[in-house]
Amino acid sequence: MDIRYVCSDEEFGTDSALSAAAGRATALGIALAGTVQPVDPDMPRGHCDIVLALLPDGERRGISADLPPEMPGCRLDPEALEAAVAVVESRLPGAQALVVNKFGKQEAAGRGLVHAIGEACARGLPVLVGVAPQWREAFLAFTEGRAQPLPAEEDAIVAWLRQACLAKVG
């Protein structure tokens, strides 16, 4: 099992690094399945709209519940997340690696993209996961301490993806 994770203390650092690296890796011909969370600088802060880009084509899927403007915070729409997960899982047979934007509350509870991570590992695919600092311990427990960190840097992530995917082929 080759599983790596990116965990940045910088706001949007993990999302930015994973999105940029996935774009570059795809341009290099690496077949990815999974999710990234695009960072849109034009999106007004304070508006909660959780959007995933599904790999490899970047199809965007909203996974947040519509809340009235007076309600603070964000709420995940579990059905929308599960629909996105189904697409990710259907793309695993053609993938060289899996990228997961976030190991969070859903995954810590055994839901979300946990099954896709397990399926990718069972297939021998390299797996890259974004992890928020508050979920790092839960993620490491999930991987039984086998996951290795990568810096939240596009070049380092792309270099690892290239190496991991070439090693799998060779």
GROMACS elastic network, one bead per residue, 0.5 to 0.9 nm:
[ bonds ]
;  ai    aj funct       b0    kb
    1   121     6  0.57272   500
    1   122     6  0.80511   500
    1   124     6  0.64724   500
    1   125     6  0.77048   500
    1   126     6  0.71113   500
    1   127     6  0.82728   500
    1   146     6  0.79846   500
    1   147     6  0.86396   500
    2   121     6  0.76071   500
    2   124     6  0.78674   500
    2   125     6  0.73919   500
    2   127     6  0.63316   500
    2   128     6  0.86185   500
    2   146     6  0.81988   500
    2   147     6  0.73614   500
    2   148     6  0.83823   500
    2   164     6  0.78841   500
    3   121     6  0.80465   500
    3   125     6  0.87577   500
    3   126     6  0.58863   500
    3   128     6  0.58640   500
    3   129     6  0.77020   500
    3   143     6  0.82771   500
    3   146     6  0.72588   500
    3   148     6  0.65590   500
    3   149     6  0.88113   500
    4   126     6  0.80353   500
    4   127     6  0.62643   500
    4   129     6  0.63737   500
    4   130     6  0.87910   500
    4   146     6  0.86661   500
    4   147     6  0.51598   500
    4   149     6  0.55114   500
    4   150     6  0.63953   500
    5   127     6  0.82791   500
    5   128     6  0.54780   500
    5   130     6  0.56233   500
    5   131     6  0.65596   500
    5   147     6  0.66918   500
    5   148     6  0.62592   500
    5   150     6  0.58146   500
    5   151     6  0.84138   500
    5   152     6  0.89900   500
    6    14     6  0.62699   500
    6    17     6  0.85291   500
    6    18     6  0.81294   500
    6   128     6  0.76227   500
    6   129     6  0.63308   500
    6   131     6  0.60154   500
    6   132     6  0.84345   500
    6   148     6  0.88962   500
    6   149     6  0.59472   500
    6   150     6  0.52661   500
    6   151     6  0.60161   500
    6   152     6  0.55648   500
    6   153     6  0.87725   500
    6   157     6  0.86407   500
    7    10     6  0.89465   500
    7    13     6  0.81876   500
    7    14     6  0.60727   500
    7   129     6  0.87084   500
    7   130     6  0.60802   500
    7   132     6  0.57183   500
    7   133     6  0.61721   500
    7   136     6  0.76751   500
    7   149     6  0.76362   500
    7   150     6  0.78860   500
    7   151     6  0.74532   500
    7   152     6  0.66588   500
    8    11     6  0.75643   500
    8    12     6  0.80409   500
    8    13     6  0.55599   500
    8    14     6  0.53997   500
    8   130     6  0.86662   500
    8   131     6  0.79114   500
    8   132     6  0.70237   500
    8   133     6  0.70773   500
    8   151     6  0.78380   500
    8   152     6  0.60678   500
    9    12     6  0.86234   500
    9    13     6  0.72242   500
    9    14     6  0.83155   500
    9   132     6  0.77518   500
    9   133     6  0.66471   500
   10    13     6  0.50008   500
   10    14     6  0.76956   500
   11    14     6  0.78373   500
   11    15     6  0.86822   500
   12    15     6  0.51647   500
   12    16     6  0.59281   500
   12    17     6  0.85051   500
   12    39     6  0.70482   500
   13    16     6  0.52526   500
   13    17     6  0.61440   500
   13    18     6  0.85772   500
   13   152     6  0.65859   500
   13   153     6  0.86481   500
   14    17     6  0.52549   500
   14    18     6  0.60623   500
   14    19     6  0.84448   500
   14   101     6  0.80851   500
   14   102     6  0.88158   500
   14   130     6  0.61727   500
   14   131     6  0.76794   500
   14   132     6  0.79840   500
   14   152     6  0.57667   500
   14   153     6  0.85329   500
   15    18     6  0.53177   500
   15    19     6  0.59727   500
   15    20     6  0.84776   500
   15    36     6  0.68333   500
   15    37     6  0.56611   500
   15    38     6  0.65578   500
   15    39     6  0.65420   500
   15   101     6  0.67816   500
   15   102     6  0.85107   500
   15   130     6  0.74520   500
   15   152     6  0.88585   500
   16    19     6  0.52999   500
   16    20     6  0.60914   500
   16    21     6  0.84382   500
   16    36     6  0.89163   500
   16    37     6  0.80028   500
   16    38     6  0.69803   500
   16    39     6  0.59989   500
   16   152     6  0.83942   500
   16   153     6  0.88881   500
   16   154     6  0.83890   500
   17    20     6  0.53478   500
   17    21     6  0.59716   500
   17    22     6  0.84482   500
   17   151     6  0.89823   500
   17   152     6  0.55580   500
   17   153     6  0.56037   500
   17   154     6  0.50558   500
   17   155     6  0.88513   500
   17   157     6  0.78758   500
   18    21     6  0.51280   500
   18    22     6  0.59147   500
   18    23     6  0.84968   500
   18    36     6  0.64747   500
   18    37     6  0.80826   500
   18    38     6  0.87560   500
   18    99     6  0.80488   500
   18   100     6  0.87353   500
   18   101     6  0.70576   500
   18   128     6  0.88222   500
   18   129     6  0.87094   500
   18   130     6  0.74486   500
   18   152     6  0.77028   500
   18   153     6  0.83389   500
   18   154     6  0.70266   500
   18   157     6  0.76557   500
   19    22     6  0.52432   500
   19    23     6  0.62572   500
   19    24     6  0.87562   500
   19    35     6  0.88116   500
   19    36     6  0.55599   500
   19    37     6  0.66932   500
   19    38     6  0.59845   500
   19    39     6  0.78298   500
   19    53     6  0.87055   500
   19   101     6  0.83985   500
   19   154     6  0.86050   500
   20    23     6  0.51980   500
   20    24     6  0.63166   500
   20    25     6  0.86302   500
   20    38     6  0.87854   500
   20   154     6  0.62311   500
   21    24     6  0.51195   500
   21    25     6  0.59680   500
   21    26     6  0.84540   500
   21   153     6  0.82456   500
   21   155     6  0.72363   500
   21   156     6  0.87029   500
   21   157     6  0.61645   500
   21   158     6  0.54885   500
   21   161     6  0.88480   500
   22    25     6  0.50706   500
   22    26     6  0.60294   500
   22    27     6  0.85101   500
   22    30     6  0.89401   500
   22    32     6  0.76264   500
   22    36     6  0.78520   500
   22    55     6  0.81161   500
   22    56     6  0.83234   500
   22    99     6  0.78519   500
   22   154     6  0.87061   500
   22   157     6  0.86434   500
   22   158     6  0.76200   500
   23    26     6  0.52519   500
   23    27     6  0.62439   500
   23    28     6  0.87358   500
   23    56     6  0.85826   500
   23    58     6  0.88650   500
   24    28     6  0.62350   500
   24    29     6  0.88192   500
   24    30     6  0.88871   500
   24   154     6  0.85948   500
   24   158     6  0.71244   500
   25    29     6  0.65213   500
   25    30     6  0.54151   500
   25    31     6  0.79657   500
   25    32     6  0.79998   500
   25   158     6  0.60255   500
   25   159     6  0.89854   500
   25   161     6  0.72842   500
   25   162     6  0.75457   500
   26    29     6  0.51237   500
   26    30     6  0.50457   500
   26    31     6  0.62304   500
   26    32     6  0.68392   500
   26    55     6  0.87979   500
   26    56     6  0.69183   500
   26    57     6  0.89395   500
   27    30     6  0.73576   500
   28   162     6  0.86995   500
   30    95     6  0.81224   500
   30    96     6  0.66020   500
   30    97     6  0.79445   500
   30   161     6  0.80585   500
   30   162     6  0.74968   500
   30   165     6  0.75051   500
   31    55     6  0.86158   500
   31    56     6  0.67715   500
   31    94     6  0.71210   500
   31    96     6  0.51794   500
   31    97     6  0.68199   500
   31    98     6  0.89314   500
   32    55     6  0.59549   500
   32    56     6  0.53845   500
   32    91     6  0.85317   500
   32    92     6  0.82163   500
   32    94     6  0.82100   500
   32    95     6  0.51047   500
   32    96     6  0.58885   500
   32    97     6  0.51658   500
   32    98     6  0.57956   500
   32    99     6  0.69553   500
   33    54     6  0.73579   500
   33    56     6  0.56868   500
   33    88     6  0.60207   500
   33    89     6  0.80369   500
   33    90     6  0.89713   500
   33    91     6  0.58437   500
   33    92     6  0.59146   500
   33    94     6  0.80205   500
   33    95     6  0.56101   500
   33    96     6  0.78355   500
   33    97     6  0.64565   500
   33    99     6  0.63528   500
   33   100     6  0.85919   500
   34    53     6  0.84042   500
   34    54     6  0.58358   500
   34    55     6  0.50861   500
   34    56     6  0.74656   500
   34    85     6  0.82484   500
   34    87     6  0.86592   500
   34    88     6  0.52919   500
   34    89     6  0.80862   500
   34    91     6  0.80868   500
   34    92     6  0.82171   500
   34    97     6  0.84261   500
   34    98     6  0.53325   500
   34   100     6  0.54339   500
   34   101     6  0.78111   500
   34   113     6  0.88802   500
   34   116     6  0.84702   500
   35    52     6  0.60743   500
   35    53     6  0.55928   500
   35    55     6  0.57455   500
   35    56     6  0.86095   500
   35    58     6  0.84309   500
   35    84     6  0.85820   500
   35    85     6  0.87756   500
   35    88     6  0.75290   500
   35    98     6  0.83384   500
   35    99     6  0.59855   500
   35   100     6  0.50705   500
   35   101     6  0.54031   500
   35   102     6  0.84403   500
   36    51     6  0.87534   500
   36    52     6  0.57436   500
   36    53     6  0.53046   500
   36    54     6  0.67073   500
   36    55     6  0.75516   500
   36    58     6  0.84698   500
   36    99     6  0.72564   500
   36   100     6  0.64400   500
   36   102     6  0.80823   500
   36   130     6  0.87914   500
   37    50     6  0.79449   500
   37    51     6  0.62087   500
   37    53     6  0.59914   500
   37    54     6  0.88303   500
   37   101     6  0.60222   500
   37   102     6  0.84235   500
   38    51     6  0.72946   500
   38    52     6  0.68579   500
   38    53     6  0.66516   500
   39    42     6  0.89649   500
   39    43     6  0.85255   500
   40    43     6  0.55511   500
   40    44     6  0.89479   500
   41    44     6  0.78783   500
   41    45     6  0.89846   500
   42    45     6  0.88525   500
   43    47     6  0.77809   500
   44    47     6  0.60605   500
   45    48     6  0.79298   500
   46    72     6  0.88277   500
   46    73     6  0.83024   500
   47    69     6  0.86420   500
   47    73     6  0.86457   500
   47    74     6  0.86733   500
   48    64     6  0.76691   500
   48    66     6  0.89904   500
   48    67     6  0.89068   500
   48    72     6  0.89004   500
   48    73     6  0.68922   500
   48    74     6  0.55383   500
   48    75     6  0.83499   500
   49    62     6  0.70325   500
   49    63     6  0.77542   500
   49    64     6  0.58763   500
   49    65     6  0.82921   500
   49    66     6  0.84872   500
   49    74     6  0.76191   500
   50    61     6  0.84802   500
   50    62     6  0.57972   500
   50    63     6  0.55547   500
   50    64     6  0.51403   500
   50    65     6  0.87199   500
   50    74     6  0.80792   500
   50    75     6  0.87280   500
   50    76     6  0.76637   500
   51    60     6  0.64735   500
   51    61     6  0.55378   500
   51    63     6  0.59604   500
   51    64     6  0.74916   500
   52    58     6  0.84227   500
   52    59     6  0.80334   500
   52    60     6  0.55510   500
   52    61     6  0.52612   500
   52    62     6  0.63857   500
   52    63     6  0.72568   500
   52    84     6  0.82684   500
   52   101     6  0.82251   500
   53    56     6  0.86630   500
   53    57     6  0.80392   500
   53    59     6  0.52952   500
   53    61     6  0.63910   500
   53    62     6  0.89307   500
   54    57     6  0.64965   500
   54    59     6  0.51584   500
   54    60     6  0.62888   500
   54    61     6  0.75072   500
   54    84     6  0.75700   500
   54    87     6  0.79950   500
   54    88     6  0.70685   500
   55    58     6  0.52943   500
   55    59     6  0.72731   500
   55    88     6  0.75716   500
   55    91     6  0.84557   500
   55    98     6  0.88197   500
   55    99     6  0.81148   500
   56    59     6  0.82029   500
   56    91     6  0.86456   500
   56    95     6  0.87315   500
   61    80     6  0.79277   500
   61    81     6  0.86453   500
   61    84     6  0.71118   500
   62    65     6  0.85851   500
   62    77     6  0.87184   500
   62    80     6  0.71851   500
   62    81     6  0.83800   500
   63    75     6  0.88071   500
   63    76     6  0.60376   500
   63    77     6  0.53595   500
   63    78     6  0.74457   500
   63    79     6  0.80653   500
   63    81     6  0.54856   500
   63    84     6  0.82230   500
   64    67     6  0.87058   500
   64    74     6  0.70529   500
   64    75     6  0.57292   500
   64    78     6  0.82922   500
   64    80     6  0.76236   500
   64    81     6  0.84283   500
   65    74     6  0.76793   500
   65    75     6  0.55953   500
   65    76     6  0.56362   500
   65    78     6  0.85888   500
   65    80     6  0.86569   500
   66    74     6  0.88884   500
   66    75     6  0.80626   500
   66    77     6  0.84858   500
   67    70     6  0.81286   500
   67    71     6  0.64290   500
   67    72     6  0.85763   500
   67    73     6  0.89452   500
   67    74     6  0.79005   500
   67    75     6  0.77919   500
   68    71     6  0.56169   500
   68    72     6  0.87145   500
   69    72     6  0.75116   500
   71    74     6  0.85844   500
   76    79     6  0.88434   500
   76    80     6  0.82594   500
   76    81     6  0.77233   500
   77    80     6  0.54040   500
   77    81     6  0.63601   500
   77    82     6  0.87992   500
   78    81     6  0.50211   500
   78    82     6  0.61088   500
   78    83     6  0.86170   500
   78   106     6  0.87732   500
   78   112     6  0.81130   500
   79    82     6  0.50784   500
   79    83     6  0.62143   500
   79    84     6  0.87017   500
   80    83     6  0.51153   500
   80    84     6  0.63498   500
   80    85     6  0.86660   500
   81    84     6  0.51155   500
   81    85     6  0.61515   500
   81    86     6  0.86998   500
   81   112     6  0.67498   500
   81   113     6  0.86912   500
   82    86     6  0.61908   500
   82    87     6  0.87794   500
   82   111     6  0.87404   500
   82   112     6  0.66092   500
   82   113     6  0.83580   500
   83    86     6  0.51568   500
   83    87     6  0.66146   500
   83    88     6  0.88941   500
   84    87     6  0.52204   500
   84    88     6  0.63750   500
   84    89     6  0.87727   500
   85    89     6  0.61408   500
   85    90     6  0.85611   500
   85   112     6  0.69277   500
   85   113     6  0.61345   500
   85   115     6  0.87598   500
   85   116     6  0.73518   500
   86    89     6  0.51653   500
   86    90     6  0.61736   500
   86    91     6  0.87751   500
   86   116     6  0.87271   500
   87    90     6  0.51022   500
   87    91     6  0.64415   500
   88    91     6  0.52438   500
   88    92     6  0.66007   500
   88    98     6  0.88137   500
   88   113     6  0.86565   500
   88   116     6  0.72971   500
   89    92     6  0.53299   500
   89    93     6  0.81831   500
   89   113     6  0.89223   500
   89   115     6  0.83894   500
   89   116     6  0.57349   500
   89   119     6  0.80046   500
   89   120     6  0.86896   500
   90    93     6  0.70896   500
   90    94     6  0.87749   500
   91    94     6  0.58550   500
   91    95     6  0.65838   500
   92    95     6  0.50674   500
   92    96     6  0.80873   500
   92    97     6  0.81090   500
   92    98     6  0.74973   500
   92   116     6  0.81523   500
   92   119     6  0.81660   500
   92   120     6  0.68993   500
   92   123     6  0.86828   500
   92   125     6  0.88434   500
   93    96     6  0.85149   500
   93   120     6  0.89762   500
   93   123     6  0.85002   500
   95    98     6  0.71397   500
   95   125     6  0.78946   500
   96   125     6  0.60993   500
   96   126     6  0.73656   500
   96   164     6  0.89825   500
   96   165     6  0.60652   500
   96   168     6  0.81391   500
   96   169     6  0.88444   500
   97   120     6  0.76351   500
   97   124     6  0.89025   500
   97   125     6  0.51152   500
   97   127     6  0.58565   500
   97   128     6  0.78267   500
   97   161     6  0.76659   500
   97   164     6  0.83524   500
   97   165     6  0.69192   500
   98   116     6  0.83531   500
   98   117     6  0.74785   500
   98   120     6  0.66250   500
   98   125     6  0.68412   500
   98   126     6  0.64165   500
   98   128     6  0.62300   500
   98   129     6  0.83135   500
   99   117     6  0.88686   500
   99   126     6  0.86630   500
   99   127     6  0.59734   500
   99   129     6  0.59004   500
   99   130     6  0.81772   500
  100   103     6  0.74093   500
  100   113     6  0.74150   500
  100   116     6  0.89946   500
  100   117     6  0.80499   500
  100   127     6  0.77953   500
  100   128     6  0.62114   500
  100   130     6  0.62152   500
  101   128     6  0.83590   500
  101   129     6  0.59598   500
  101   131     6  0.77401   500
  102   107     6  0.84738   500
  102   113     6  0.86185   500
  102   129     6  0.61819   500
  102   131     6  0.53574   500
  102   132     6  0.71678   500
  103   106     6  0.76499   500
  103   107     6  0.55925   500
  103   108     6  0.71350   500
  103   112     6  0.85015   500
  103   113     6  0.78321   500
  103   114     6  0.82880   500
  103   129     6  0.67104   500
  103   130     6  0.61996   500
  103   131     6  0.51486   500
  103   132     6  0.72266   500
  103   135     6  0.69813   500
  103   136     6  0.82979   500
  103   138     6  0.87105   500
  103   139     6  0.67280   500
  104   107     6  0.53952   500
  104   108     6  0.60041   500
  104   109     6  0.86198   500
  104   112     6  0.86418   500
  104   131     6  0.70206   500
  104   132     6  0.70917   500
  104   134     6  0.85002   500
  104   135     6  0.59287   500
  104   136     6  0.88423   500
  104   138     6  0.85629   500
  104   139     6  0.82497   500
  105   108     6  0.51118   500
  105   109     6  0.62930   500
  105   110     6  0.88425   500
  105   111     6  0.85558   500
  105   112     6  0.86969   500
  105   135     6  0.76026   500
  106   109     6  0.52218   500
  106   110     6  0.65380   500
  106   111     6  0.50350   500
  106   112     6  0.52331   500
  106   113     6  0.80965   500
  106   114     6  0.85240   500
  107   112     6  0.51647   500
  107   113     6  0.62570   500
  107   114     6  0.55120   500
  107   138     6  0.89565   500
  107   139     6  0.83729   500
  108   111     6  0.72943   500
  108   112     6  0.87736   500
  108   114     6  0.83082   500
  108   135     6  0.77441   500
  108   138     6  0.60674   500
  108   139     6  0.70254   500
  108   142     6  0.76577   500
  109   112     6  0.84547   500
  110   113     6  0.83901   500
  110   114     6  0.60114   500
  110   115     6  0.80388   500
  111   114     6  0.57869   500
  111   115     6  0.74346   500
  112   115     6  0.75245   500
  112   116     6  0.84711   500
  113   116     6  0.51991   500
  113   117     6  0.62836   500
  113   118     6  0.87511   500
  114   117     6  0.51368   500
  114   118     6  0.62806   500
  114   119     6  0.86279   500
  115   118     6  0.50310   500
  115   119     6  0.60198   500
  115   120     6  0.85172   500
  116   120     6  0.60396   500
  116   121     6  0.85328   500
  117   120     6  0.51777   500
  117   121     6  0.62177   500
  117   122     6  0.86032   500
  117   127     6  0.70485   500
  117   129     6  0.88608   500
  118   121     6  0.51207   500
  118   122     6  0.61153   500
  118   123     6  0.86416   500
  119   123     6  0.62222   500
  119   124     6  0.86880   500
  119   125     6  0.87416   500
  120   123     6  0.50599   500
  120   124     6  0.63057   500
  120   125     6  0.51754   500
  120   126     6  0.73733   500
  120   127     6  0.69983   500
  121   125     6  0.55881   500
  121   126     6  0.70624   500
  121   127     6  0.71708   500
  122   125     6  0.75815   500
  124   168     6  0.79482   500
  125   164     6  0.86608   500
  125   165     6  0.80202   500
  125   168     6  0.76790   500
  126   161     6  0.78257   500
  126   164     6  0.63229   500
  126   165     6  0.70934   500
  126   168     6  0.82573   500
  128   157     6  0.87325   500
  128   161     6  0.84867   500
  131   134     6  0.81895   500
  131   135     6  0.63004   500
  131   136     6  0.59803   500
  131   139     6  0.74212   500
  132   135     6  0.54245   500
  132   136     6  0.63719   500
  133   136     6  0.52602   500
  133   137     6  0.82828   500
  134   137     6  0.74816   500
  134   138     6  0.84565   500
  135   138     6  0.53289   500
  135   139     6  0.61538   500
  135   140     6  0.87015   500
  136   139     6  0.50672   500
  136   140     6  0.61348   500
  136   141     6  0.85681   500
  137   140     6  0.51242   500
  137   141     6  0.61261   500
  137   142     6  0.85528   500
  138   141     6  0.50708   500
  138   142     6  0.61325   500
  138   143     6  0.87484   500
  139   143     6  0.62968   500
  139   144     6  0.84563   500
  139   145     6  0.84708   500
  139   147     6  0.85294   500
  140   143     6  0.51204   500
  140   144     6  0.59172   500
  140   146     6  0.73159   500
  140   147     6  0.66495   500
  141   145     6  0.60802   500
  141   146     6  0.89569   500
  142   145     6  0.76799   500
  143   146     6  0.54794   500
  143   147     6  0.60545   500
  144   147     6  0.78616   500
  145   148     6  0.81665   500
  150   153     6  0.80052   500
  150   156     6  0.71551   500
  150   157     6  0.68477   500
  150   160     6  0.84913   500
  151   154     6  0.84312   500
  151   156     6  0.67049   500
  151   157     6  0.74447   500
  152   156     6  0.77800   500
  152   157     6  0.74914   500
  153   156     6  0.54812   500
  153   157     6  0.62884   500
  153   158     6  0.87213   500
  154   157     6  0.52339   500
  154   158     6  0.61293   500
  154   159     6  0.85354   500
  155   158     6  0.52282   500
  155   159     6  0.60401   500
  155   160     6  0.86016   500
  156   159     6  0.51183   500
  156   160     6  0.62102   500
  156   161     6  0.86635   500
  157   160     6  0.51657   500
  157   161     6  0.61822   500
  157   162     6  0.86378   500
  158   161     6  0.50334   500
  158   162     6  0.60986   500
  158   163     6  0.85371   500
  159   162     6  0.52116   500
  159   163     6  0.61692   500
  159   164     6  0.85313   500
  160   163     6  0.50935   500
  160   164     6  0.58637   500
  160   165     6  0.83434   500
  161   164     6  0.51383   500
  161   165     6  0.58996   500
  161   166     6  0.83094   500
  162   165     6  0.53489   500
  162   166     6  0.59860   500
  162   167     6  0.84385   500
  163   166     6  0.51924   500
  163   167     6  0.59890   500
  163   168     6  0.86032   500
  164   167     6  0.51347   500
  164   168     6  0.62906   500
  164   169     6  0.88594   500
  165   168     6  0.51248   500
  165   169     6  0.64470   500
  165   170     6  0.86958   500
  166   169     6  0.51315   500
  166   170     6  0.60147   500
  167   170     6  0.50464   500
